[in-house]
Amino acid sequence: MRRLNLDLDEIPIGDSLFRFSRTLPGGVLFPRLEWLRWGIDESYTHIPIFSLFLPPHLKRVILYYNTSPRPMRPLPLPKILIQIISSLPTSLEDLSVMCHGGRGEEPLKDAISSFVCRCGPSLRRIGTSVPISEAALHYLMRLPNLSSWRTVQGPPRVIPTFIFPSLDELRLDKQETLPWLHLLPSHQRGTLQNGSTSTTSDANTRGTLKTLDLPATTTVDSTLLSSFARFWNLVTLRVRTRRSSGMEGCTFYFTDNDVENLASALPRLNSLRLGVPCDGGSCSTTIASLMSVSVHCLDLEVLEIHFNTRTIVGDIRHMLDGDAGRDKAKCQLQRLSVGSLLLQARGEDIKSIAMGLKVIFPHLKNIAGCHSRWRRVNV
């Protein structure tokens, strides 16, 4: 067996399991196991059999902590979780530890930090739901083959000279992680003080980062644009803002000019998701933004963006009457996600919208939205 998806309540507890394991090489149940996904329940505080599922040649481990049924107050993180992490082989290539709802994160932080400092250059991917120590972070930043990192913490106070030489995928899960966007493009060296950095130029990752995933609390505005537009080789860009009601609480402040600048700066984009569009429909971006994305990002296949639907009929007709982008090559987009955007058009206006969207996205086959009138836009 090479892959195993495991929950602790599926493990038969008893001496027979240990006796059986003694007949196998290395005393483990699956000596050729390479990929382990393990769900840990809070009801199991200590089970000594965890080592039976950790052969020395493991390559990928995903650990997650379940809190079902949800307790009235957070429970301590299970001891077995710490034991598993402390026993992982240092030749591991991929580690993900996602634990939410538990209390007492310090032992978990210590265990993950210790593993990072012991791991070898084989580590390529790591993601954690808790911060790690500054020493572990420094070690992580210098790993030669680390290509993917998911984190909840911002940069350390002191930045090493050479950081993340191979990073091509970055997921930032909290607002305090956003300073990495300013730091990474130039591989800065120096000391962070009051949000600014005194630096000297070094090698940079502008061309290595392919995937960037930003937290749900991110404000999408021109300041953010100046941060991620420097990663000119991005293929996937996602901001995880969720659906909001009206423009209240909406964090999308891009203008058509912002989208034009984004699309021209990141022409290799295949997937662009700037948050689930809310039902306000009165933001500053118009269908002109859709045209900008289509003509600049020819490989685009996934798009999620806010745009104004209150003026969409007039905007479409103005575009059809002009020459803006009509004769230029367009992207490959087949499905447009419009989220909760309202559409109040009827009759001939619906036909105009369909015609305009077909000009912008010649390969468009489907519009996915919450409101029924989008289904009448026959593209």
N, C-alpha and C positions, 0 to 999 in steps of 0.2 A: 504494500500500500504506500502511495506517495503523498496523498492528500487526506486530511482528516478534519471534519467539522464536529466539534465536541462540546457537549454541555455536561456539567458535573452530575446532574441528576440522571444522566444516561449511563454513568459508570457503575458497574456492579462492585459493591464493596465487600471485601472478604479475603481470607487467606488464599483462596484458590487462584486469585489473580496474581499474587506474588509467586506462588508455586509454579504457575504456568510461565511466568516471565523468566524464571531461572533456566528454563530449557531453551531460551532464545539467546542469540549473540548479544553480548553487552547487557543482558538483563532488562531490555526494553521490549515493549510489545510490538512495535513496528520499526525495526532497525533501519528500514529504507525510507522512512517518512521524511518528506522535504517541506511540506506545507501544513501548518497547524492553525486552525481557527478555534479559539477556546472561549466559550461563554461561561463566566463565573458568577454564581449566585451568592447572595449575602448570607444564606443559611449555612454555607459551608465555610467554617472558620479555619479548619485545619484538617487536611486529608493527606496522609503520607505517601499516597500512590502517584503523586504528580510526576515524579521522576521516571515513571514507566512510559510516559508519553513524550519524553525529551531525548531522542537519539542524538548522537554527537554530530550528525550530518544535516540537521535541520537548516533550511535556507530561509523560510518565511514563517513568522509567528504573528498572529493577530489575537490580542487579549482584550476582552471587553467585560465590563462589570454590569451585571443585571440587577435592577432594583424592583423586582416584581414578586409579590405585590408591593406597591409603593408604601414604605413605612411612614408613620406619622412624623418622624424626624430622621435625619440622615444617620445611617449606621456606619460603624467603623469599616474601612475597607478590609476585605478578607485577608487573613495572613497568608493563605495559599497563593494569592496574587504576588505578594512580595517574594515568596519562596520560588515561584516559577521564574520570575525575572532574574533572581539571583543565581539560578541554575542554568540559564540559557547559554548555549555554546558561543564563544567569542567569534566564531567564524560565520555567524548569522549574516544574511544579506538584507533582510527586510524585517523590521519590527514596528508593530502598531499597538499602542496601549491606550485604550479609550475607556475612561472610568468617570461616570457622572453620577452625582447624587450621594456619594459617600463622604464621610468626614475623616479627618486624620490623614491628609495627603502627604505629610512630611516623610513617613517611611517609604511611600511609593516614589516620591521624588528622589530619595536617597538611593533606592534600589535601581531606578532607571539611570541615575547619574553614574552609579558605580559600574553598571553594565557598559555604558557609553565609554567610560574611561578605560575599560578592559577590552573593548571590542577591537578587532583588527581592521585592516583596510578593505576587507570584503563587504563591509556595511554600505549598502547602496540607498536604502530607503528607511526613514524613521518618522514616526508620528506619535505624539503624546498629548494627552489632555491635561497634563500638569507641567509646570516649568521644571527645568533641570538646573543643576548647580552651575555657577559661572565657570568652574574648572571644566565640567563636562561640556558646556557650550563651546568653550575655547577649543577643546579637543575635537568636537563635532565639526566645527568650522574648518578645521585643517584636514579632515579626512579626504583622501585623494579621489575616491570613487563615489562619494555621496551625491546622488542625483535628485533625490526627492526628500523634502522635509515639510512636515506639518507641525506647527508650533502655536503656543498660546503666550509666548513671552517676547518682549522687545529685546533690542540689542543690549549686550553687557556694557558696563561703564568703560572698560578698556577694550579696544578692538585690535585683534592680532593683525600683523602685516599682510598675511595672505589668507583669504577666507573663501570657502566654498568653490574650489576650482572646477568642479564638475556639475554644479547645481543646474538642473533644467526644469524642475517642478517645485513650486512653493505654494503652500496653503497657510494663510494667516487666519487664525480663528478668533482673535479678539482685537479690540480697538488699539490696545497698547502695542500690538505687533507692527502697526503701520510704519513706524520709523525705519523698518528694514527696507522699505521702498526707496528711501533716500540714500541709504547706506550702500546697498548692493551694487548699483550700476557702476560705481567707481572703486569697489573693494577698498573702502576707506580705511585709514589707519589713524588712530587718535583717541581722544577721550571725550565721551559724550557729556555735555554740561548744559543743563536747562534746555534740552531738546536740540541743541546745535552741536556740531562736531568740528574740532580742529583737526585737519587731515593733511596727509600728503598723498599725491596721486600714486596709484599702483595699477596692476592689471585689473580688468573689469569683467563683469558677467553680462554686459548688455547683449551679447550675441549668444549666450548659452541658455538663458532662461526661455523655456518654451510654453510653460503652463503657469498661470498665476491665478490664485483663488483667494478672494478677499472676504472679510467677515460681513455679517448681515447688518452691522451698525455703521457700515462705511457710507460716508456722504459722497455722492457722485457729483463732483464739481470740477472747476478748472484747476484747482490746487491738486486734486487727485490725478487729473490728466497729466500734469507736468511730472508726476512721479512715475506712472507706469508706461508712459509713452517712450521712455528712454530704453525700454526693453524691446528693441526693434525687431527681434526674432520671435516674438510671441506667436503661438499658434492657438492657444486657448486662454481666454480672459473671462473670468466670472466674478461678479459681485453678488453675494448671496442675500440681498435685500428681499424681504418678503412682501406679500400683498398688503397694502394699506388702504384705508377707506378715504376717498377724496384726496386732496393734496395735503391734508393735515397728517403730519407724521411721515410724509414722503421725503426721501432723502436724495431724490434725483433732481439735479440743478443744471444739467448740461444744456447748452444752446446748440443750434445747428452748426455754428462755427467750431464748438468744442468737438462735436462728432466728426466734422470734416478733418480737424487736426488729428484726432485719434485714428481715423481710418487711413489717412495718408502716412501717419507715422508707423502704423502696424499693418502693412499690406499682406502679411503672411497669415493673418487670422483665419482660422477654420471655424472657430466657435467663439461668439461674442455674446455674453449674457450680462447685462447691466442691471439686473434686478427685475423681479416680476412687476410688470406695469400695473399701477393702481387704477381705480375707477374714476379718478379726477378728470383725466383727458384734457387738461388745460396747461400742460407743461410747455416749456419754451421750445422744445424740439418739434419739428414738423416732418412731413414725408420727405422733405429735402434731406434730412438726416439719413433716411433709408436709402436714398439715391447715392449719397456720399459713400455709405458703407458698401453698396453694391458695386460701384465702379472702381473703388480702391482695393477692396478685399475680394479678389476674384475666386479664391478658394473657399469662401465662406459657405458653410452648410447649416450652421445653427445661429439663430439671432433672437435675442430677447432684449427689447429696448422700449423705453417710454417714448410716446410721441403724441402730439396734440390731435385729438379726434373731433374737437368742437369746430375746428376750422378746416377739417380734412377735405371737404368737398371743394371749397374754394382753392385750397392748396393744390389739389389734384388737377383741377381745371387749369390753373395757372401753369402748372408743369406741362400739361398736354399741349397748351397753346404756345409754349416756348420750346427751346432746344436743349434745355439743361440735361445733359447726360444721355439723351435719347439714342445717339449714334455710337456710344461707347460700349465696350464689352462689359458684361454684367456678371455677377457672382452666380454660383450654382444652387442657391437657396431654394429648397422645395417646400419648407414648412415654416410659417411665420407665427411666433407665439405672441399673442396680444394680451394675455392675462385677463385682467378685469376691466380693460378699457371699454368705456361706453361707446356705442355707435348708434346715433340717432337718425341717420340718413334713411331715406325711403326711395322706392321707385327708381327714377332715372339717376338719382344721386348714387344709389347702390351700384348701378352699372358703371358710372364714372369712376367710382372707387376701384372696382374690379379691373377696369381698363388701365387705370393708373398704376396699380400694384403689379399688373402684368408687364408694364413697361419697365418698372424698377427691377422686378424679379422675373425674368422671362421663364424660369423653370419652376415657378411657384405652383404647387398643387393643393396645398392645404393651409387654412388659417385656424389656429387653435386659440379659442377665447371663451370666456365664461358667458358672454351675452349672446343670445340667440341670433341677433341680426347679423353677426359676423358670418353665420352659416349661409346667409343669402348672398354673400359676396362670392359669386361663382367665378373662380379664377381658372 
